[in-house]
C-alpha cells in the first residue's frame, strides 16, 4: 500500500503547482494582450463571433489550449525533476534518518533545479508557441515576428518562475541544516555573480527591445498602409464614378488609369453578392477573410480592409451602387511589408544588446572583483588559523562592500573578546575542577599521612627507650663495648625508619602542593615518566585502596624518558581517567585497571584501561565535543572535557577513546616528544 504524503509535503506541492498555474496564466494573458500589437491585427478583429467565422479556433480558444498543454507539460516535468526533493521532504517531516550523502544531493538539486526548469520552461513555451504559430499563421513574416515575441515572453516568464522556485528551494536547503550542520562549497552549478546578473538582466532588456521594436515596426507599416490607402482613396474619389459607370468594363477602364504606387499593387472589382471577383493581377486573390471582415466592420474602418490577421497586406475599398441599386466594391490591394525596416529594428536590437551586455559585464565584473577581494581577505584571515587582531578587512569603498568589511571587523572584535572570555572561563573551570579533585584527595592524604606519622611517633618512642637504656649503662661495669654497638645499631635502625616515613610524607606534600598550583604555561618544566607515575600513585593510592581496585602499571618504555610541560596538569588528567575507571565498575571490588606507558614514532602514549561497563556509541560521538557524563546527577562531564582541553592546549597532544559497551574502555593520552 502506498504511503500518503505528509500534510507539509502536500502543502508544498500545492504551492509549487500554484506557481506553475499562475506563471503560465500570466504568460497566456500577456500573449493575448501584446500579440495583437506586435502582429498588427486588424482593428476589431478580436471580435469573438468574427473569429469563429474566419478560423476554426478563436484566439481565446488557442490560448486556452496553449495554457492547458503548457500547465500539463510543466507539472509533469516539474514532478520528474523534484522526485528526490519530495522523497527527502517526506523523510524529513516523518523524522526519519537521512544520510549526509542524501543531504548533499538535495542541496545540489535545490541549486540546479531552478536553472533546469528555466530552460525546460523556455523550450516548451517557445516550441508550443511556434507550433501554433505555424498552424494559425500562413505568413512567414508573421511567423518571424511571432517567434521573436514568444522567445521574449518565454524568457521573462521562465525567469520569474526561476526566481519564485529559488525562494521555495532556499527554504528547503535551510531544512537540511536542521538535519546536519555539515557543509561544503561548490555544490551545484557554479554561476558567478557577474554571470547571474547578466543571466537575469539580459532577458528583461531583450524583451523590452523586442516589444518596442515590433510595436514600432507595426505602427510604421500601419501608417504606411494608411498613407497608401489614402493615396488610392484620393484618386478614386477624383474619378466621380456615376451609377451608369458601375459595370465591369467601365470600372476596369477607370481603375486602370490610376497610377500604382508599387508594381506589387493591383486593383480589384467585386460584383454584387460576391458572385464575381476580378483582380488586375492574374495571381492576385481576395480571401474569404477580406470578405468576412468587410461584412462585419466595413462601416467602422472607412474602407480599409485586411487580407488576414496581421496587416502584411491591406486593401482600400470603395462601395458603389449600380443602376439596379446593388452594391459593388472596388479598390486596390497593396502589401505593407517592409523587410528593410524590420532588419533595421533587428540590427538596433542586436547592437543595443551587445553594448548593454558589455557595459553590464563591466559593471557586474567590478562587483565580482569587490566580492573576490572581500572573499580573499576573509580566506587570508581564516588561513592564519588563529584570530589576529591586526588581520582586518580594509574598508576601500563607501557602499555595501564597505559596510560588509566594517561589520566583519566588528564581528571579529567581538569574536576576539569572546575568545578571551572563553579562555578565562576555561582557566576558571579547570581551577575549579582541580580544587574539586583536591577535595576528594584530602581524605586520602590524611589517611596516607596517619600511618607514617604513627610510625615516626613509634620510632621516637623506641629511640627514647634506647637513650635511657644507654644513659643508665654508662657507669655499669657489666656493659661492654659490644653492648654499646648493639644499642647504636638499634638506634640507627629507628632513625632509618624515620627517614623513610619522612621522605614518603615529603613526596605526598610535594604532590598535593603541585596539584594546588594554578595552571599556567609558566609551570612548563621537564620531568621523567617515573616522576609522573610516582605522583599519580601517591595521589590515587587511597581512592584505589578504598575501592579495592588494583592499578597495574605496565611500563613499555624507559621510565627516564623526559617529558616537557605542566606535570601537575598531566597528573590531574591521568588521575581523572583512573577515577572514571574506578567508577566504571559501579562498586565492584577486586577489579583491575591497567596504566600502560609506551613509546611509538617519537610519541608517548599513556593509556588507562578498565574492564567495566564501557561507553555507548551515542556517548562516544559527543565525547570531547561537549560536557557529557554517564553518572547522572552525580557527574558534570567537566573533568574529561577539561582534560581534553588541557592536553590540547598545554602539550599539543590528543586524547582518544576505544570502547565497547559492556566490555570496558581505554582512554589514550598521546603526547608528542
N, C-alpha and C positions, 0 to 999 in steps of 0.2 A: 504493500500500500504506500502510495506516495505521500510523504510528509508535507503538511501545509507550511507555507512560509510564515514567518513571524509577522506580527502586526506592523512593526517598524519597517521591515523589508517591503511589505505590501504598500505601505505609505510612500516609501522611497520610489518604488516602481511607478506608482501613480503620478508622482511629481515629475519623473523623467518623461512619462507618456504625455503629461500635460504640456511640458516644454515642447515636445515634438508637434503636438496638435496646434499649439499656439504659434510657433515659428512658421510652420507650413501654412497656417491660415493667414498670417501676416504676409507671407510670400505671395500667396494667391491674390490677396486683396491689393497689394502693391502692383502686381502684374495687371490686374483688372483695371486699375485707375491710370497707371502710367502707360500701358501699352497703346491705348488709343492716341496718346500724344506723340509717342516716338514713331508709331506706324502710320500716323496721319490718317486715321479712319475718317471716312466721310461724315459730315455733320448729321446728327440724328440717327446714325446707323446702329447705335446701341439699343434701339427700339426692339423689344423682345419679339413682337409679332412679325416685324420686318425680317429679323434674323431667322425666324422659323421658316419664312418663305424662301429665303435665298440660300440657306445652307442646312445640312442635315442636323447639325448640332450647334446650338447657340453658344455664345461666348461664356455665359454663366454656366451652362452645362459642361463646356470644355474645361473650365477652371475647376468645376466641382469634381470632374473625373480626374484631373491632374492632382487635386488635393487628396482624393481617396487613394489613388495609386501611390502618391508621394508618402502619405502617412503610413500606409501599409508596408512599403519597402523600408522606410526609415525605422519603423518599430521592429521589423524583422532583423535588419542589420544591427540595430542598437542592442537588441536582445542577444544576438550572437556575440557581439563584442564585449558585452557586460557579464557573460556567464560566470567567469572566475570571481568577479567582484560580488555577484549575487550569492555565490556559494560561501565566500568569505563572510559576508554580512549575516548570512543565515547562521553560521557557526558563532560569529561574534555575539549576536543577540541571544543565542542559546547558551552562551558562556562555555562553549566547547573549546578544547585545546587547539591552538593554532601555532604551527611551527614558524620559525623565523624565515625559512625559505618561502613559505606562503606569503608572509608579510612583504618580503621583497618583491614578489611577483605582483602583489596587489598595488604596492606603491608605484611600480613600473607601469602597470596598466592604467592607474589613475592619471599618470602624467601623459601617457601615449594616446589613450583612447580619444580625448578631445580632438587631437590632430587627425586621427584616423576618421572620426566622424565628420570632421570638416571636409576632408577630401571625398569621402563617400557621399555626403550630402551634396557637395558641389557637383560631383559627377552625375548623380541621379537627377538633380534639378535640371541641369543642362541637357542631359540625354532625353528626359521626358519632354522638356520644353521644345527641343529641336524636333523630336518625333512628331509632336502635334503640329509644330510649325510646318513641316513638310506636308502633313496631311491636309491642313486647312488653308495654307497659302501657296499659291501657284507661282508667284513672282520670286525669282532668285534674289532680286533686290530687297524685297520684303523679308526674305529668309535671312539675309545678311544682317539687316537691322534688328530683326527679332532675336537672332542668335547673340549679337552683342549685348542686347538688353538682358537676355536671360543669364548670360555669364556674369554681368554686373550684379544683378539682383541675387543670383545664387551665391556669389562671393560674400555679399553683405549678410544674407540670411544665415549662411554657414558660419560666418564669423560670430554672429550674435549667438548662434547655438553653441559654438565652441566656448565662448566666454561664460554662458549660462551653465553649461555642463561642468566647466572647470570649477565653478563655485561649489557645486554639489560634490564633485570628486575631491575637492580640497578638504571638505568636512569628513569624507571617508578616510582620507590619508591621516587625519588627526586621530581617528579611532584606532589606527594601527599602533600609535604611540601609547595608547592605553593598554595594549597587549604587551608591548615590549618597548623599552627605551633605546634599544639598539638602533643605530642609524649608519648610513653610508651615503657617499656622494656619487654622482654620475649614474643615477638610476633613471632610466627613461631617455627619451630623445633629448639630446643636448642642443638647446636653442639659446643662443646668446641674447643679451638684452637688445643689442642693435638689430639682430635678425628678427626678434619678436616684435620690435617696434615697426620695422618695415613690413612684417607679415600682417600686422593689424592696420596700419595706416594706408598702405598702397591700395588695398581693395576699396576703401572709402573714397580715396581720391579718384580711382578708376571709375567708380560708379558715378560720381559727380561729373566727371569729364564726359563720360559716355552719354549720360542723361542730357546734360546741357548741349552737347554736340548734336545728338539725334533730334532733340526738340528744336534746336537752332536750324538744323538742316530741314526738318519738316516744315517749320514756319517759312523758311526761304523758298522751298518748292511750292508751298501753298500760295505764297504771294506771287510767285512766277505763274502759277496756274490761274490765279485771278487776273493777272495782267494780260495773259494770253487770251483768256475768255473774254475780257472786256474789249480786247482788240477786235475779236471776231464779232462781238455784240455790236460795236460801233459801226462796222462795215455792213452788217446785216440790217440794222435799223435804217441805215442810209439808203438802202435799196427800195424802201417803201413798197413792199410787195403787196399787190392788190389781191382780192379774192379770186379774180379771173386767172391770176398767175399761179395759183396754188394747184399745180398739177406736176407730174413727174418731169416732163420735158422742160417746162419753163423754169422750174426750180433748179434743175441741173445746170441750165444755161446761166441763171443768175448767180448761183453759188460758185460756179467755175470762174467767174470774173473777179472773185475776191482773192487777193494775193495771199498765199500761205506764208506763215512766219517761218516754218521749217519744212523741209521736204517730207519729214515723217508725219506731218499733219494731213488730214483729209476731211472732206465734208461727208455728211450722211443725210438721208431722207427717209423718214418713217411714215408710211401711209396710215390712214385711219385703222384703228383696231390692230395695229402692228401686223397687218396682212403681208406687207412687203417692206423690206429694209434694204435700202441701196447705200453703198459706200463707194466713194470715188477711188479708193484704193482697193484693187481686186483682192488683196489679202486682209483687208480691214474687216472688223466684226463689231457688232453691237451685242453685248452679252445680256443674258437674262437679268443679271444683277442691275444693269443700267435701266432696263425697262421697269423692274420692280421698284428701284429707287425713285424713278420718275413718278410712278403711280402713287408712291407714298409721300414724297417730300418735294415735288416739283414746285408747289406754291411757296415753299419755305426757303428754297435755295436760289431763287432768282435765275433759274435756268441752268445752274451749274450741276452737272451730273458726274458720276464716278463709275469707273469700269468695275471696281471690286473694292474690298476692304484694303485700304492703303491707296492713296491718291497718286499712284505712279502714272496713271492715265486718267485724264479728265475730259469732259465734254461740255461745250457751251451749247444750249438748246433753246430754240425759239418755237413756240406753238403758233400755228396759222389755221384759219378756218377757210374751207373751200366753199364753193357755191351751194353745196348741199348742207352746209353747217357742220360738216365733220372736221375733226381736228387732225392736222398734220404736224409732225415735228421735224425740224431741220436744224442743222448745226455743224459744228466742227469738233473733231476728236484730236487730241494732242497729248503726247507724253510729256511729263514734267520731271522725269528722272534726270538728275544731274550728277553723273559719276565723278566729274572733276570736283564738284563741291563736296561730295562725300569723302573723296580722297583727301581733300584739303582739311576737313574736320578730323579725319583719321590721322593725318600727319600731325595735326596740332595735339591730339590726344597722346600720341607716341612721344612727341617732343616734350610736352609738359610732364609726362610721366617720368621720362628719363631725367630731366632737370630736377624734378621734385625728389625722385629716388636718390639722386646723387647728394642733394642737399640734406635729405633726411638721413642718409647713410653717414654723412659727415657729422651731423648733429648727434645721431644715436651712437656713432663711434666715439665721439667725445665723452658722452655719458658713460659708455662702457669703459673707456680709459680711466675715468674718475673712479668707477666701481673697482676696476682692476687694481688701481693704486691703493684704494682702501683695503681691498682683499689681501694684497701683498703685504701691506703693513700689518694687518691682523695676523697673517701667516708668520711673518718675521717675529712678532711678539710671541706667538704660540711656539715657534721653534726654539725660543730661549729656554723652554721647559719650566723655568721659574718666573714668577711675577717680578718684573723690574720696574721700579718707579720711574726710571728715565725712558722706558720704552713706551712712548705715547704716539698717537696718530697725529701728524701735523695737520692743522686746520689751514687749508690753502684756498678756500673759497667761502663766500657768504651765501650759501644755498643749502639745499637738503643734505648734500655731501659734507658740507661744513658742520651742519647740525649732527650728522651721524658720527663724525670724528669727535666732536665736542662731547656728546653723550657717552660715546665709548670710553673716552678718557675719564669721565666722571664715574662710569661703572667700574673701571679699573682701579680708580682711587678707592671706591667703596670696597672692591674685592680685596685690595691690599689691607685695608683696615680690618675687614672681616677675618682675613687670614691671620693677622696679628692677634686678633681676639681669640680665634680658634687655638692658636699656638699657646697663648697664655692660659686658656681654659684647659688645654691638654696637659700642660705642666701642672696645673692645679689638680686636675683629676688624677694624674699619675702620683702626685704627692699624697692625695687622699687615699689612693689605693695602697701606697706604701705604708702609710700610717695605720690603715686597717689591718694590713698584714702584720705590722709590728704589734698591734693589739692582740692578734692571735698568738704571737710568739711569746708574749710576756709570761703567760702561764708556764710554757715550756722552758723559758730561760730561768725562771725562778726555780723550777724543779731541777734543771740542769746544774744550777749553782749550789743547791742544797747539799748534794752528795759530796762535791769537793770541799765545801766549807766544813761539813761534818768530819770529813776525813782529815782535813788540816787541824781541826779542833782536837781530834783524837791523837794526831801526831804530836801536837803541842803538849797534850796531857802526858803522853809517853816520854817526851823529852824532859818534862818537869820531874817525872819519877826518876829518870836516869840521872838527872843533875843532882837530885837529893841523895841518890844512892852513891854517886861519885864523891859528893862532898863528905859524906859520912865515912867513906873508905880511905880518906887521905891519910889519917893517922893510925889506921888499922894495920898492925904488923903482919896480919894474915893475908892481906891483899897484895898479890904480887903484880908484876908488870903485865902478865898475860891477862889478868883481870881488868887492868886499865885498857888494854887493847880491845877486849870484848865490849866493855862499856862504850868506847869510842865508836866501835863498829855498829852497835845498836843505835847510837845517836845519829850516825851517818845515814843509816837506813831510813830513820824517821825524816831526816832532812830531805833525802831523795824523794820520798813520798810527797812531802810538802811542795817541792819544786814541780813535780808532775801535775799535781792538782792546781797549783798557781798558774802554770802555763795553760792548762785547759781553761781556767777561768779567764785568763787574758785573751785567749782565742775567741771565747764566747762574747766577751765585751767588745772586742775588735769587730766581730761580725755584726753585732747589733748596732754598734756605732756607725758602721758603714751603711747599713740599711736606713738609718735615721737621717743620713745626709741628703739634702735636696739634690735631685738630678740636675746635672749641668755638664756642658761639654768640657768645662774646666776639670771635671773629675776623670777625664780620659787618662789612663795610665797603662803600663804594660804589666801583665800578670800571667802566671802559668796556669795550665789546666788543673794541676794538682792543687794550687792555691784556691782556685774557683770551687772545686769539688769539696775541699775541706770546709769552706764556709757553708756550702749547701748542706753538707752532712751535719754540721753543728746546728744550724737553724731548723732543720727538718727532723732532727732526732726525736724530739719529744712528740711531735704530731704522729710520726710513724709508729713510735712505741705505743702511744695511746690507742691507735687504730689497729695495732698488731698486724702491721703490714711491713714487708721486708723490701728494702731498697737494694737492688743488686747492681752495683757499678761494674760495667763491662768496658774496660779501657782497651781500645784497639789502636791506640797511637801513643806516642811518647807523652807522659804527663808533664814533661818540662816544656812542651810546645807553648810558645808565647802568643798571647792574645793582647791586642791593644783596644782599649775602650773603657767604658764605665763598668767596672767589676760589680759594683753594687746593683746596677740596673740589670745586669745579666743574671746575678744571683736571684733577684726578685722574680725574673721571668721564669727561671727553672723551678724555683720554689712554687710559683703559682701553678705550673704544669703538674708538679708532683702532688700538690694539694688536690687539683682536679682529678688526678688519677686515683687518689685515695677515696674521694667521694664517688668515683665511678663504680666502686664495689658495693655501694649502698649498705655499708655497715658490716659486710662480710669480713671475717678475720682470716689470718694465716694465708694472705694473698701476696703476690709478688708484683713489684714494679721494677722494670729494667731501665737503668740510666746508661745509655750506650754512647760512647765518645769515639768517633773515628774521623779519619782524615782522607779526603778524596779530591784529587786535582786541585791542590792548594786551597781547599775549602774544608773548614772544620764543621762536622755535623754532630750536634748534641741531640740525642733522641730520648724522649720519655715515653716508655711503652707500658701500657697496662692491658689486662685481660678481662676488663669489666663489661659494661653494657653497650659501649660503642656509641656512635652518632648516626642519626638518620640522614638520608640524602638531603632533605629539606634544610636541616641544621647546617650541614656541610656547605650547601650553596650560599648560605648567608654569613658563614664564618669569616671573620676578618673584615667584612664589609659593613657590619653594624654590630651593636652590642646585643648579643643573643645569649641566653642562658637556658640550661636544661634543668635548673634547680628550682624552678617555680619562684615562689615568693622569697626563697632563701638566697637567690642569686640576682646579680645585676647585669652580668655579661661584661662588666667593665674590665675585669682582670685580663682576660685573654685578648680583648680588643686593644687595651693599652700595651700589653706585651708585644703584640704585632707592631704597633706604632713605635715602641722602644727599639726593637731590633732593626726596623727600617731606618729610623732617624739616627740612632747612636752607633750602629755597627754596619750600616749599609747592607744588611743581610735580609733574610726572609724566613718565614715560618710556614711549613707545610703540614698537612694532616692526612693520615691514611687510616681509615676506619671502616669497619663493617659492623652493622648493627647487631648487637648480641655477642660479638667476638672480640671486642676490645678496640683500643685506639692508640695510635702512635703520633705524637707531635714531634717534629724535627726542626731544630733551630739551625739554620745554615749561615755560617759566618765566613766571609772571605778573609784569608790570612794575608 
